[in-house]
């Protein structure tokens, strides 16, 4: 290997070590874990089969569940009516009491005959 090649290799190693140090010291961290929500916000994590359902919170359309990263919506603390609906399925309704942190809701929709 030429002197120039060794210099490039050492530079690449130094850059890699610097990046690993800046990114948690090379420790693999869970990416599926949710951070703590900011004050005044509760994370509502919804899992539904099928997952391409309309999401309504207190009667207000919030979008498709698939449009939310990991199915996580931000809601204010308090009691909320969650509705999940999709053509060809019975809608799902649930009253949830959103408190500090993360609230998880898992369900599946039943297909209409």
C-alpha positions as a Python dict, from the first residue, in 0.01 Angstrom:
ca = {
    (1, 'X'): (0, 0, 0),
    (2, 'X'): (136, 343, -88),
    (3, 'X'): (188, 619, 167),
    (4, 'X'): (-110, 808, 22),
    (5, 'X'): (-333, 498, 59),
    (6, 'X'): (-231, 454, 423),
    (7, 'X'): (-305, 820, 492),
    (8, 'X'): (-655, 789, 341),
    (9, 'X'): (-717, 470, 541),
    (10, 'X'): (-611, 636, 866),
    (11, 'X'): (-828, 938, 789),
    (12, 'X'): (-1129, 713, 726),
    (13, 'X'): (-1064, 529, 1054),
    (14, 'X'): (-1038, 858, 1246),
    (15, 'X'): (-1361, 989, 1092),
    (16, 'X'): (-1538, 660, 1171),
    (17, 'X'): (-1425, 670, 1534),
    (18, 'X'): (-1531, 1033, 1568),
    (19, 'X'): (-1875, 954, 1429),
    (20, 'X'): (-1915, 651, 1655),
    (21, 'X'): (-1820, 863, 1955),
    (22, 'X'): (-2067, 1135, 1861),
    (23, 'X'): (-2346, 880, 1806),
    (24, 'X'): (-2356, 724, 2151),
    (25, 'X'): (-2008, 577, 2161),
    (26, 'X'): (-2087, 309, 1907),
    (27, 'X'): (-2355, 159, 2130),
    (28, 'X'): (-2656, 37, 1936),
    (29, 'X'): (-2963, 208, 2071),
    (30, 'X'): (-3324, 96, 2026),
    (31, 'X'): (-3492, 301, 1759),
    (32, 'X'): (-3841, 168, 1832),
    (33, 'X'): (-3852, 313, 2183),
    (34, 'X'): (-4048, 637, 2206),
    (35, 'X'): (-3899, 940, 2377),
    (36, 'X'): (-4085, 1106, 2659),
    (37, 'X'): (-4355, 1337, 2521),
    (38, 'X'): (-4321, 1710, 2589),
    (39, 'X'): (-4523, 1862, 2874),
    (40, 'X'): (-4894, 1886, 2799),
    (41, 'X'): (-4880, 1609, 2537),
    (42, 'X'): (-4962, 1239, 2556),
    (43, 'X'): (-4847, 994, 2289),
    (44, 'X'): (-5129, 767, 2174),
    (45, 'X'): (-4979, 467, 1997),
    (46, 'X'): (-5237, 278, 1790),
    (47, 'X'): (-5191, -65, 1636),
    (48, 'X'): (-5476, -190, 1418),
    (49, 'X'): (-5533, -470, 1171),
    (50, 'X'): (-5586, -359, 900),
    (51, 'X'): (-5353, -63, 950),
    (52, 'X'): (-5475, 164, 666),
    (53, 'X'): (-5769, 297, 867),
    (54, 'X'): (-5907, 647, 915),
    (55, 'X'): (-5834, 786, 1263),
    (56, 'X'): (-6077, 1022, 1432),
    (57, 'X'): (-6012, 1178, 1771),
    (58, 'X'): (-6321, 1330, 1934),
    (59, 'X'): (-6496, 1319, 1595),
    (60, 'X'): (-6215, 1512, 1421),
    (61, 'X'): (-6049, 1333, 1126),
    (62, 'X'): (-5675, 1309, 1195),
    (63, 'X'): (-5567, 1113, 884),
    (64, 'X'): (-5474, 759, 794),
    (65, 'X'): (-5302, 555, 1064),
    (66, 'X'): (-5031, 460, 813),
    (67, 'X'): (-4944, 831, 787),
    (68, 'X'): (-4820, 837, 1147),
    (69, 'X'): (-4474, 709, 1231),
    (70, 'X'): (-4519, 391, 1438),
    (71, 'X'): (-4890, 475, 1469),
    (72, 'X'): (-4818, 750, 1723),
    (73, 'X'): (-5051, 1048, 1754),
    (74, 'X'): (-5006, 1343, 1989),
    (75, 'X'): (-5310, 1423, 2204),
    (76, 'X'): (-5378, 1652, 2497),
    (77, 'X'): (-5421, 1490, 2838),
    (78, 'X'): (-5780, 1396, 2916),
    (79, 'X'): (-6056, 1168, 2793),
    (80, 'X'): (-6085, 1123, 2418),
    (81, 'X'): (-6311, 920, 2190),
    (82, 'X'): (-6099, 729, 1937),
    (83, 'X'): (-6268, 601, 1621),
    (84, 'X'): (-6100, 381, 1362),
    (85, 'X'): (-6288, 316, 1039),
    (86, 'X'): (-6239, 165, 697),
    (87, 'X'): (-6483, 87, 417),
    (88, 'X'): (-6603, -274, 438),
    (89, 'X'): (-6536, -301, 813),
    (90, 'X'): (-6733, -221, 1128),
    (91, 'X'): (-6592, 95, 1293),
    (92, 'X'): (-6407, 71, 1623),
    (93, 'X'): (-6491, 318, 1902),
    (94, 'X'): (-6306, 351, 2232),
    (95, 'X'): (-6296, 608, 2511),
    (96, 'X'): (-5939, 651, 2631),
    (97, 'X'): (-5808, 838, 2933),
    (98, 'X'): (-5483, 993, 2811),
    (99, 'X'): (-5251, 1056, 3102),
    (100, 'X'): (-4883, 1147, 3111),
    (101, 'X'): (-4652, 939, 2896),
    (102, 'X'): (-4763, 696, 2627),
    (103, 'X'): (-5099, 523, 2592),
    (104, 'X'): (-5117, 210, 2374),
    (105, 'X'): (-5430, 98, 2191),
    (106, 'X'): (-5431, -234, 2004),
    (107, 'X'): (-5730, -360, 1809),
    (108, 'X'): (-5853, -511, 1485),
    (109, 'X'): (-6151, -422, 1271),
    (110, 'X'): (-6415, -683, 1190),
    (111, 'X'): (-6505, -720, 822),
    (112, 'X'): (-6869, -658, 733),
    (113, 'X'): (-7046, -955, 576),
}
